[in-house]
Amino acid sequence: MWGNLIIIGSIIWAIAGVYFIYTLGAAIITWQWKQFWIALLLFIFISLVQIVLAALAES
């Protein structure tokens, strides 16, 4: 069960990473930083969820 959640979370984490890179480029080009901060917070949140899931899977 935990393995499936980690796989799904990893896919979502990769998508969030790509979105973060996209918004970083868009923020530099257009000087619109709101979307960048939202993407950064989303990426950090999903990273923390992955850490928690990995810890739960080992216990």
C-alpha distance (Angstrom), angle and dihedral (degrees) to the residues before:
residue distance angle dihedral
M1 . . .
W2 3.81 . .
G3 3.79 90.0 .
N4 3.80 91.6 58.4
L5 3.80 91.6 48.3
I6 3.79 91.2 49.5
I7 3.82 91.1 50.2
I8 3.81 92.0 49.9
G9 3.80 90.4 44.6
S10 3.80 90.8 50.3
I11 3.79 91.1 53.9
I12 3.80 91.0 49.1
W13 3.83 89.6 46.1
A14 3.82 90.8 53.4
I15 3.81 91.2 49.3
A16 3.81 90.0 49.1
G17 3.81 89.5 50.4
V18 3.79 92.1 52.9
Y19 3.81 90.2 46.8
F20 3.81 90.0 50.0
I21 3.83 91.6 52.8
Y22 3.81 90.2 47.0
T23 3.81 93.0 51.5
L24 3.80 91.0 46.4
G25 3.79 89.9 57.1
A26 3.80 92.3 44.0
A27 3.81 90.9 49.1
I28 3.79 91.9 52.1
I29 3.80 93.6 47.6
T30 3.82 99.5 41.6
W31 3.83 101.5 24.5
Q32 3.81 91.0 -127.3
W33 3.77 105.9 137.8
K34 3.83 102.2 170.6
Q35 3.80 94.5 83.0
F36 3.81 89.8 45.4
W37 3.81 92.7 55.6
I38 3.80 91.2 48.0
A39 3.81 90.5 50.7
L40 3.80 91.3 47.2
L41 3.79 92.6 51.3
L42 3.81 90.8 46.1
F43 3.81 91.0 51.0
I44 3.81 92.1 49.0
F45 3.81 91.8 47.6
I46 3.80 93.3 49.9
S47 3.81 90.1 46.6
L48 3.80 90.3 54.0
V49 3.81 90.8 48.2
Q50 3.81 89.3 52.8
I51 3.81 90.5 51.7
V52 3.80 91.3 50.8
L53 3.81 92.5 47.3
A54 3.80 91.1 49.9
A55 3.81 90.6 50.3
L56 3.80 91.6 49.0
A57 3.79 91.6 48.2
E58 3.81 91.5 56.3
S59 3.79 95.1 50.2
